[in-house]
Amino acid sequence: MKKYMSFFKIRFISGLQYRAAAWAGISTQFAWGGLTVLMFWAFYQDGKNSFPMTFPELSSYIWMQQAFLAMFMAWFFDNEIFDSITSGGIAYELCRPCDIYYMWFVKNMAVRLSRTVLRCFPILIVAALLPSPFNITLPPNPAAAFLFLISVILGFLVLISFSMLIYISAFYTLSPNGVRIIAVSVTEFFSGSIIPIPFFPESLQTIIYALPFSSMQNTPFLIYTGHMNGADTLRSITVQIFWFAAMTLVGRILFKKALKKVVVQGG
Amino acid sequence: MIELKNISKTFKVAKRNAGFSEAVKALFKKDYTYIKALQDISFTIGDGEMVGYIGPNGAGKSSTIKIMSGILTPDSGECVINGRIPWKDRIRHVKEIGVVFGQRSQLWWDVPVIDSFELIRDIYNVAEPDYKKTLAQLIELLNICEIVKTPARQLSLGQRMRCEIAASLLHSPKILFLDEPTIGLDAVSKIAVRDFIKTINRENKTTVILTTHDMQDIEALTERILLIGKGRILLDGSLSELKMRNSSHKTLTVDYTGEKLPEYENMSVIKDLNGHAEIIIDTNLMTVSQAISDISANVEIKDISVAGETIDKTVVSLYKEFNI
């Protein structure tokens, strides 16, 4: 366990070095969040009752999404990992007494978390100071806050176990770009990062909730805003646990298979 | 103890001819060729030995190293290293080996080298007192006291290579695989690296297996060499044995003053310009000293050097000998 912690630490610390990128990210996300909130505001002017979420819920959802963007962004992959597979740098990692699946898992967590830590606080603070109803509000009750905490961790794990499958696909295709583009578009659309899932048509929602993507950012953010509550929350958290377990299991099996046929090129 | 018995490995490579129609055809049906990277490789290396593993590009050197370090799984054959099969018991096996791939880096690019070292310490679970002792020894022998505080991206190749070697020895492995450790290094760094390898082999009794294209590495370091070509072991013996196998042609390079060289019996002058000549002799027909005395009878020799054939030529002639 200690080795994975050290590995996390070194990645986390080196991620904290990129402060200028963080400031650029913060301003972009703030502008983007503001535009999205205002766009929805324009729609809500037409009739508040025709929308599935109340406007304060929606504002909180959007600001949470912006604050935790680095944690849940689907398009972000660690190119070092793809390079190590396609160029053979993995040779060194294979010479370590470690499980590479977990090593990469931890590495992904560290990179995303270090970015999130740098970005989330300024966004959350400024968003909280905005005038109502455009601001972010606290969860409706302590229970929701607690369940949000559990759910956000699970959502993060689901996302990373899904990214691991994309990394592993590089062993089989040698050029990960195709798989990557499809995976990113599908994840973006079905995870609620373009529009929150409650805004989808009812019939489509049933399907979407059965897919792993809704277990990523949608579930924790809806719990935070109070839109998801009661039995729904527990059911969604169970679904998150299921997807995390299932995708990790599949990932581990595929990874073991891939290592058997690994061809380290050149050198 | 390293034992390889009848190891074979084949790679599948997709191939197509040039041209658009061929590219379209390849969409539907891919042609593969099978490359026999290793065929029937067998050898045994004892504890504390230092072995040079040489051969031309694509001969199968790196593949063998990768099999011995548990990265590749061979198609057939047995490989037992310190009682373990590398690819079956990878994690326990790699704890006892250190690997340096001269063409890749194991140091984290944007943190000081010492941070990478500490991470490696944690990865291998090295106890703090052992780590401190080994690190002190490595820092002294490799002269990297100041360098380790610098991020890896700011090091020169020679500095980085010394750190790479240190990094692979932090867990005091019993076996060290060095895959082209002196590639691209200048003379000073090469000598530093060679001296270091000699020292750890002598003092820590570390088994060292070294692949290289640099014959000086081999001459400076190893008693025993394994010559591999086209996936087969061509020769397992000492360096002098290899030189004996070397074909009997020698090249004399002569700088002289005086008239142009005349024609000699049993010598072929392949170049003779402005007092600089290259002459090939066959030692079966005449000795080197005979040739030199013949030449000096005609001209005043300023400088002379005698060279055997290069290792690559030897390999080519061995290919012919073994009919492969």
Interface residues (C-beta under 8 A of the other chain):
Chain A: K2 K3 M5 S6 F7 I10 I13 S14 Q17 G88 G89 A91 Y92 L94 C95 R96 P97 C98 D99 K260 V262 V263 V264 G266 G267
Chain B: F11 S62 K66 S69 G70 I71 L72 T73 R90 I91 R92 V94 K95 I97 V99 F101 Q103 R104 S105 Q106 W108 D110 V111 D115 S116 E118 L119 D122 I123 Y124 N125 D179 E180
